[in-house]
Amino acid sequence: MERKTYTIDAAGKILGRLATKVAVLLRGKNSPDYVFYKDTGNFIIIKNIDKIIITGKKFEKKIYYHHSGFPGGIKGIPLKKKFQENPGKLFKKVVYGMLPKNRLRTKQIKRLKVE
């Protein structure tokens, strides 16, 4: 099995549409020898992630929630703040959510490099 390396320029591209293409490449669904239970994906390098486009009013209104485990411990961080802190980490989170929820997901997300 030979893995290819794809370099993608994210400048001017829409966040969700780019993330779906990246998820397909990470899983290896574009290759003819794809099997769902094997990790046959590719390496992906994303450049200019800070110039990506977020459509609609999501930039102001979307909130990412997490819970501390204690009563009343729900916390939310707006998309705008997450994007300003680290747009690469946000992109990895979006792609991570699009990968299948199984043992292969952690191996596949490690092949995604955001610069």
QUIDATA-V642799 format. One record per residue. N is the residue number from 0. RES is the residue in one letter. D_LAST is the distance of its C-alpha to the last C-alpha in Angstrom with 1 decimal. Layout:
{{N/RES/D_LAST} {N/RES/D_LAST}}
//
This chain:
{{0/M/26.2} {1/E/23.5} {2/R/19.9} {3/K/18.1} {4/T/14.4} {5/Y/13.2} {6/T/10.4} {7/I/10.4} {8/D/10.1} {9/A/10.3} {10/A/12.2} {11/G/15.7} {12/K/15.5} {13/I/17.1} {14/L/15.4} {15/G/18.0} {16/R/18.6} {17/L/15.1} {18/A/15.0} {19/T/18.4} {20/K/17.5} {21/V/14.5} {22/A/17.1} {23/V/19.7} {24/L/17.6} {25/L/16.7} {26/R/20.4} {27/G/21.6} {28/K/23.9} {29/N/23.6} {30/S/25.3} {31/P/29.1} {32/D/29.4} {33/Y/27.7} {34/V/29.5} {35/F/28.6} {36/Y/29.3} {37/K/27.3} {38/D/23.6} {39/T/23.1} {40/G/19.6} {41/N/16.9} {42/F/13.4} {43/I/10.7} {44/I/7.2} {45/I/6.0} {46/K/5.2} {47/N/7.0} {48/I/7.2} {49/D/9.4} {50/K/11.8} {51/I/12.7} {52/I/16.5} {53/I/18.3} {54/T/21.9} {55/G/25.2} {56/K/25.9} {57/K/23.4} {58/F/21.4} {59/E/24.5} {60/K/26.4} {61/K/24.2} {62/I/24.3} {63/Y/22.8} {64/Y/25.7} {65/H/26.1} {66/H/29.3} {67/S/30.3} {68/G/33.2} {69/F/35.9} {70/P/38.1} {71/G/36.6} {72/G/33.2} {73/I/31.2} {74/K/28.4} {75/G/26.1} {76/I/23.0} {77/P/22.5} {78/L/19.5} {79/K/19.3} {80/K/19.0} {81/K/16.4} {82/F/14.2} {83/Q/14.9} {84/E/14.2} {85/N/10.8} {86/P/9.8} {87/G/7.2} {88/K/10.3} {89/L/12.5} {90/F/11.0} {91/K/11.4} {92/K/14.8} {93/V/15.8} {94/V/15.1} {95/Y/16.8} {96/G/19.8} {97/M/20.2} {98/L/20.5} {99/P/24.1} {100/K/25.4} {101/N/26.4} {102/R/25.7} {103/L/23.3} {104/R/20.7} {105/T/19.3} {106/K/19.1} {107/Q/17.4} {108/I/14.6} {109/K/13.8} {110/R/12.9} {111/L/10.0} {112/K/6.5} {113/V/3.8} {114/E/0.0}}
//
